[in-house]
């Protein structure tokens, strides 16, 4: 009897071992949920002098996790509704709003913008009559990033719209003025009605206003971890400076992955190659694209950076996954890369493709 019992126990133990080994995750997979049990994220932040990091994990086109690390001036630890200046992550917001208008039949991708607006500084250049929304959203406008950085400080075309690629904030501002002119409405109200309110992005705004709790703002820091002087702005910029929380931007990412915000036709057009970058990645409408990862996945991504801040979003449309990272330090990009490598599926491959 004792010998038989020992045999049964040995068999059960063997089964448990087999079950345990089968359930172990593959070493090649990234961790999906953020944890900091070994203080790795905190250490990365400390080493790079980045005071605050917000992370949103999306799984199955749902917000799976929202995490904040570090402190802000009036809160320790930083609360989940910490407000960041997201720099050029503003551009996808304007892009999706514009594409929503296209979906609604209220705007045309290939209609010349001069029908609604012409900047006085290019009115004598016939190229302005060729500029369309498609050119702006794919950074083929021919306009500079900012006119103030040009030698003469003036707006001008570097090439015929649609013929080359050149990253341009001015292009998005040009589109903003055309939209405002046609609809006789400020861009903040257009985006609020079509995007912020429908997606319940209640903590998102284009500029500082009386409803903003300034104690929740994540000030920006230099490479040594010293704060820059706080800047405030009181008008909308279509390319830059939107103020939001990591959770609100996560709602935006979820809406894209659900593929219900835009019409099917416009959704498909958004992720088609409009032009190509030197590193082999593509440019869609409002998004940069990495195609054909080793697992067959594609990536939609965008980043933002201003003095003392770095922000990123990566969306994987096939698997309905994504990650969004906000940082308020000059070296935040280095922290972002470590987080992407550790917590985003195919993160290391994606970083390699970005190079």
N, C-alpha and C positions, 0 to 999 in steps of 0.2 A: 504493500500500500504506500509506504513511504517512498519507495523507488519510483512508483507510478506518479505520485504527486510531484516529485522532483523533475520528472520528465515533462509534465504539463507546465510547470513553472518555467522551465528552460525554454519551452516552445513559446510561451507568452512573452517572455523577456525578449526572445528573438524577434517576435512580431513587433514589439514596441520599438525595438532598435530600428527595424526596417521602416516603420511608420515615421519615426523621428527623422531619419535621414532623408526620407522622401519629402518631408515638409520643409527642410532647410532651404532658404532662398538661394538662388543662383548667385555666385560671386560677381557675375557680370552685371547684375541689376543694381540700380540706384535705390537708395532708401526713398520711399514716397512721402513719408511724413517727417516733418521737421522736429528734431529733438536736439537738446544740447547737453546730454548727460555727461559727456566728457569735456564740456566747455569749448568745443572746437570753434563754434561760431563766435562765441565771446572772445576767444583768443585771437581769431582772425581780425575781429574788430579792433581789439586792443593793439595788435601789432601794426595795423594800418591807420590807427587814430581815427576810426569811424565811430562816432558816438551812438548812432541809432540806425537800426536796420529793421525794415518791415518785410515780411514774406507772406505770400498767399499761394497755397497749393490748390490746384484744381484737378479733380478726378471725376471721370464720367460726366463731364460738363456740369459739375457742381463744385461750389467752394467746399473743399475738404478740410482746410485748416488755414487759420490766420494767426500769425505769430509776430510779436514785436520783441526786439532785443535792444538792450541799452536804455539810455535815459534821454529826456529832453529837459529844458531849463526848469520847468515848473513841476515835472512829474518824474518820479523814480519808483518803479520802472516806467518806461514810456507806455501809455495806454494804447489799446488797439485802435482807437480813433485818432491817433496822431496824424497831423496834417503835414504833407510834404509838398514842396514845389517839385513837380514831376518833369520839368524841362520839356524836351521834345516828345515825351509820351503824350503831349498835347496833340500832336499831329494825327495819331490814329483816331482820336475823338472827333476831330473835324472831318477826317476822311470818312468815318462810318456815318456821320450825320449827313454828309453830302451824298453818299451812296444810298442812304435811306430816302433822300429826296428823289434820286434817280429811280429807286424802286417804286416810289409813289407816282412816278410820271411827272414830277414837278421840276425836274432838272435833267439836262442832257450831258452825257460825258464828253461828247465831241462837238458841242456847240461852242463857237468862239466866245471867249469871255468879254471881248470888246462890245458885245451886244448889251452888256450891263455895266461895264466899268473899263476905263482906260486910265492908267496912271499917267499924270501929266508929264513925267520925266521920260516916257517912252512913246508919247503920242505921235512924234515925228518919225518913229521907226516902224516901218510896215510890218515887221515881224510880230508886233503886238496883235495883229489881226489873225494870226495863226494859233495863238495860245488858247488851249482848251483845258477843261478840268482833268482830263486823262493825263495831259502833260504835267500838271501840277502834282497830282497824286502819285505819279511814278517818278517824280524828280527829273523830268525832261523839259522843264519850262525854259531853260536857258538863262534863267535869272540867277543872281548871286545868292549866297546864303543870307547876307545882310548888306544892304547898300552902304551902310556906314563903314564897312570894312573895305570897300573898294577904294582905289587910289583917288578918285575924284569925288567920292561920297555920293555918287548918283546911281540911280537904277538904270541898268542897260542890259541888253541881251548879249550873252557870250556866244550863242549859236542859235540856229533856227530851232524853235520848239519841236520836240519829237525826234531830233536827229542825234542827240547825245544824252548822257546822264550827268547831272550835277546836282548835288544836294542843295536844296534851297528853302530857307525859311521865308524868303520874300515871296516865293510862289504861293505859299499857303496864305499869306497876308493878301496877296492879289486876289485869290479865290474868295477870301472872306469879304472883301469889299464888293466883289461882284454879287455874292449871295445877299449881302445887306442891301445892295441897290435894288435887286430884283424884288425882294420880299419886303423892302422898306422896314426892316426889323434888325436890331443889333444882333450880332452873332451869338452873344451869350443867351439871348432869349430863344433864338432858333435852336441851338444845341440843347438848351434846357427842356424845350417842349418835345423835341424828337428823340432825345437820348437820356439826359439825366433823370427826368421825371419818370419816363416809362420803365427805366431800369432801377428806379429807387436809389439813385446815386445822390442822396440827400446831403452828403458832406463834401460835394464837389462844386467848385466855383472857379471862374476865370480870374478873379482878382479879389483883393481884400475888400470886404464890405462889413456893414454893421452887424451882420449875423454871425461873423466868424469869431470863434473863441481863440484869441491869440495865444493863450497859455498852452494850446495843443500843437502849436507850430514847431516843427523840427528845424531849428536854425542850421545854417551851413558852416562847415569847418574846413580848415586848410590841411595841408599834408602833415603838419605838426600837431593837429588836434586843437588848434586855436580857432575861436569863432570869428567868422566874418561879421561885419556890421549888418544888422538886419535890414533888408530892403523890403519896401512895400510898393505895390502898384495898384492902380485904380482904373485901368481900362483893359479890355480884352485883347489878347494876342492869339491868333489862330495857330501859331507854330510852337508856342513856348509858354511856360509859367502857370499853367493850370494848377490849382491847389486841390488836393484830394487825399483820401485815406487809402490804405492798401486794400481794405475790404471793398470800398466803392469801385476801385479799378478792377478788382476781382470779378465784380458783377458784370462789368464791361466785357472782360475776357470770357466769361460764361456765355453771355449773349452771342458772341461770335461763334463759339464752339457748338452751341445748340443749333445754329444755322437757320434760325427762324426770324431773325431781326430784319434781314434783307430778303428780297425775292430770290428764288433759286437762280435765275439768270444773272443777277447782279452779284450774288454770293460767288458764283463760279467765275465770273469775270474778275472779281477782286483778287483771286489767287492764280490768275493766269500771268505768264511772263509778259511784261510790258517792255522790259529791257534787262540787260545783264550787267553784273558788276565784274570787276577785274578778277576777283577771287572765285568766280564761277557761280556765285549765288545770283538769284534773280530778284527783280523788283516787280511787285504786283501793284495794286492800287491801294496806297496807304500803308503797305507792309513790305518788308523784305522777306524773301523766301529761300529756304534751304530745301532742296528736293532730293528724294531718294536716299534716305539714310539706309544703313545696312539692313534694318528691319522693315524697310518699305515705307517708313513714316516720312511725312513732310513737316516742315516747321514754318510758322509765321512768327516773325519777331520784329521788335523795334527797341530802340534804346534812347535814353535822354541823358544829357550831361550839361551842366552849367558849372560855374565856379562853386566848388564845395558840394557837389551832389552828383550821383549817378543812379539811374533808374533803368529797369529792363523788364520786358515781357516776352515770354516764349510760349507759343500755343502749338499743340500737336493735334491737328484736326481729325486725323483718323482714329486715334485712341482717346480723343476728347480729354486730353490732359494739358496742364499748363503750369507755369510758375511765373510769379511777378515779384520783383525785388525792388524796394526803395532804399536808398542809403543817403545820408547827409554828410558825407566826407569826400574830400578831394580824391582819396585813394579808394573810394567805394567800389570802383570797377574791379579791383583785385579781390575784394570780398565777394562780389557778385560771382566772379568766375569760380571761386572755390565752392560756393553754394550750388551753382549750376552743375558743376562736376559731381557733387556729392548727392544731390537730391532730384535732379531732372533725368528722366529716362533718356539714354543716349547722350547725356550731358557732355561727356568728354569728346565724343564724336562731333557734336554740334560746335563746341569751342574750336576744335581743329578746323572745321569747315569755315568758321568765321575768320580764321587767319588767312 
